[in-house]
Amino acid sequence: MPPLRARRRGMLMGAAIATSRSKKAAQQTPAPPQTATPPPQAGLSPDITKQLTDLKGLLDSGILTQEEFDSKKKQILAL
């Protein structure tokens, strides 16, 4: 019987070690990098910049409301 006990003990220890290693590996796995949204002016074409400037002028002159401005800006920037 002692060889059977030793075998069982070895199997249990092996399982415990494997579980411990997998937990450590999961803890050490780095989080995936978060993709940050670049600032809007970083890659805007001159056409989009002109549209936004004109839109801001309409807002400043009182022709557009803030809600209309925000809605159109989102549409232009495709947000």
Secondary structure as GFF3:
##gff-version 3
##sequence-region A 1 79
A	DSSP	alpha_helix	2	28	.	.	.	ID=ss1
A	DSSP	three_ten_helix	40	42	.	.	.	ID=ss2
A	DSSP	alpha_helix	46	60	.	.	.	ID=ss3
A	DSSP	alpha_helix	66	77	.	.	.	ID=ss4
###
